[in-house]
């Protein structure tokens, strides 16, 4: 039947008195509404009157016609309302643009209304209501509306439709609780549902939609809508429905794969951790997933561990470990070990200490009777040991096998095992290229403190965690040029180099550390640097180091020593939340001394990291307004930002107050609070706030840190950062350009992202020196662990860095950045990357904090050492049930050159000036050729005549060489002919490029080898004795031993025999260096020779012993880098002594005015 051409006649039936004619008219219009809707639009009032007439039999049909007309009029809210009133006449599964649009509109409406009706529960037990700080907060009262959306009122309350932020982040925008886009006009994006009838109709449509999805097995669509709508009842129902379906269909279970319920929970967990931004909602979803996982007979224990860490539930973590250990089989114990490693990587010291406290110690009952180990102050003992020993007396004695498992679990949780494994890995695989370091040293004048410090940082980063301090021992003369804070920085570099060397830390630093009696003859700068180094060695692993550092900090009178002690305390006690340490730090802060005040403010933030402690926040905020020292204000601002780490919405009140402050240093702290509170979330709200400050604040420091902080928010989406900062990188303001460069480096660290490199390359030629500095540092962060095969630009970048360092006309700041960049490129002996995420995908707390404090080197160079906290070893370490390393091999299905170490730099011999070649006449050349020809002929004749008949005497060497010279040209000519023939045949490839073509795909990797993050997907385990308990993500991987009774071959630990020598503390004068000793021996030798003595033989032997050292001397020298440097670094600088300076020559007295004395 042909469709209607005109609706005029049909519309006339709507005015008829007969209901049948009206129904006929509506059915006819409904069938052809797409062609006649323009005419029907004039009769909307008549159709609406029919819909409102309760006596009309086909009200739903009238509603459906109205819905379609309003759809064509683009009044989608009205269209959706009438479609809901149509009830079952509205077909959800009918193909058509109208149905798809209305269903989409219903889903959006359901999400908006349901999420607005959702009442968030308390986020966690750690959330504390912040005090109303009545200082310079923007609004007088922090009411609910202010807390809901603190970042919106910048000039507009909504996001423009074409904004850069809304293009590729739709999921984040929808899940952001403060984002409610609206449109002007008759229909806004969300309709106002005032009556329960419409809401119930909407729920029925959504239920029908859910049922159709569940019937087809499309569980993920329902989970996505439930999460966005914040309807956890639907989420629970869907997962249980999937579990029931899985029980009916046993096929997947028989195949050994995951069932639909397990897959669905993995999906829900992933979107919860990666997409959901509201912290309270994420906590509720994780709690729900955790409850559902515990109901499954064989749950995914690693997913449970992820939930437990985020929820900060130490009780459930310990019960999970106890449950696995109680099972008793090897596989369950291996899983327990692996979960313990994951807990250590992702948990704070406070969380881990609680888990350790709730587990049995595994020690014999007689153990607590011997209190001697606490007197020896062994660094490897766990935190809160005294409390744990007291509890050991009440524990029942466990079987030795079970007790050993508990001891291993505790050693993993307190970090001893992980730190020992990482130290062994970095020591064993160290590939530091000392020739690069030597070139940097030779290119930078050591008398200039900024250059001396740059070389120190380069050395520290290159050898971070390797315990390889040979550079200090070999360059004592260079080291002796360090004075004051350069000496502080050089001493602290030992902490970076020996980071994790916990068992030897006190012995290593003993010559430098201040004496407990208060009598120390060494330099105060080396003493302060030693305390800083001690904290770096024990970073995020306090143990007994905290007590020692507290003692030294409280006993110190000098500001420099207090400065180093405060930094060491903060590093060792990171996130421990110790109130006693906080009180001691605050007492020193209130002394109002600028030098140590900055370090103390930072240390308070490190101790209370992420706790949201209201008392500490109020104290820092108040004192920042009372003090007149800018350094103290900056330290307090940084401390407040650290306290709000990871708090997200809980930090909004503090952020508002800081950003509205008239003091630019506190606004700087407010931007850092945004960066740390929302780090890694990708929050659009935080990004909008940072971009607003970046272009509107009047202070250059605030604008710089605002752009830089984009890297902390978006480092989980590195690809979005180059597009965001592309225009900012071309700003007229050099501080904004510098911030753009650093934002790229932070967000794209270790990725080798081409888009980021393309933006940074022009910035290396920027007219401003510090912009070039930032570009070089950012490039090194991006290019860390990249070789020429992975990214061909890395070779050119390395050459540029070396060129900048060696360029005499380059600015000092740019050279400083190039030296740092060379150290970062080869971080940790080329075995570390910059990791702001853990291997399991959570935030790397220590790495993020280290990167944030590193960026403060702008104001204070010693903060540069904090970057070492971001260095993450890229290793694969297989462990068996005894936590020992079996000798096994992994297979990597790539070419070896793809992930190989970069080649070492070729050391070129310095050539002298080229000699001018003398001119040779053609007649002279001809005469020489005739003479050579004649000489060869004579030599040939002599060989034919003088050949002996019987001779066992070998021919002279000269004759042999003559014969070889004669044969060589013939062989060379043959080779040339063969090469020419092959070239003619078509093989034009040079010989140097033939090797990569022959490279085979697939090779074996030893246990405890370097494996880059991008290499993991190519890694496989050979089918044999050992099987991993989970897919490897790098770091320690537990292997299930299928043949535990057979003997096993283990890897020898190379670091066990390495010891640290004890060196004497230097007195007021510089200690005896090998150079001084050699000079004294030579002078003794020469004096005895002039006196006619016998020969100076003892001096020669002493010189040989000093230079070569024999085998014992070599081994001693190998481990005495820190000890050898002690004599230089602990020497008191001449400037600080009370002795008189050298007198001014009398010739210059003529220029003094009026005979006044010099000051």
Buried (B, 14 or more C-beta within 10 A) or exposed (E): EEEBEEBEEBBEBBEEEEBEBBBBBBEBBBEBBEEBBEBBEEBBEBBBEBBEEEEBEBBBBBBBBBBBBBBBBEBBBBBBBBBBBBBEBBEBEEEEEBBEBBBEBBBBBBBBBBBEEBEBEEBBEBBBEBBEBEBBBEBEEBEEEBBEBBBBEEEEEEBEEEEBBBEEBEBBBBBBBBBBBEEEEEBBBBBEBEEEEBBEBBBEBBEBBBEEBBEEEEBBBBBBBBBBBBBBEBBBBBBEBBBEBBEEEEEBEEEEEBBBBBBBBEBBBEBBBBBBBBBBBBBBBBBBBBEBBBEBEEBBBBBBBBBBBBBBBBEBBBBBBBBBBEEEEBBBBBBBBBBBBBBBBBBBBBBBBBBBBBBBBBBEEEEBEEEEBBEEEBBBBBBBBEEBBEEBEEBEEBEEEBBBBBBBBBBBBBBBBBBBBBBBBBBBBBBBBBEBBBBBBEBBEBEBBBBBBBBBBBBBBBBBBBBBBBBBBBBBEBBBBBBBBBBBBBBBBBBBBBBBBBBBBBBBBBBBBBBEEEEBEBBBBBBBBBBBBBBBBBBBBBBBBBBBBBEBBEBBEBBBBBBBBBBBBBBBBBBBBBEEBBEBBBEBBBEEBBBBBBBBBBBBBBBBBBBBBBEBBBBBBEBBBEBEBBBBBBBBBBBBBBBBBBBBBBBBBBBBBBBBBEBBBBBBBBBBBBBBBBBBBBBBBBBBBBBBBBEEBEBBBBBBBBBBBBBBBBBBBBBBBBEBBBEBBEBEBBBBBBBBBBBBBBBBBBBBBEBBBEBBBEBBEBEBBBBBBBBBBBBBBBBBBBBBBBBEBBBEBBEBBBEBBBEEEBBBBBBBBBBBBBBBBBBBBBBBBBBBBBBBBBBBBBBBBBBBBBBBBBEBBBBBBBBBBBBBBBBBBBBBBEBEBBEBBBEBEBBBEBBEBBEEBEEEEEEEEEEEEEEEEEEEEEEEEEEEEEEEEEEEEEBEEEEEEEEEEEEEEEBEEBEEEEEEEEEEEEEEEEEEEEEEEEEEEEEEEEEEEEEEEEBEBBBBBBBBBBBBEBBEBEEEBBBBBBEBBBBBBBBBBEEEEEEBEEBEBEBEEBEBBEBEBBEEEBBEBBEBEBEEBBEBBEEBEEEEEEEBEEBEEBBEEBEEBEEEBEBBBBBBBBBBBBBBBBBBBEEEEEEEEEEEEEEEEEEEEEEEEEE
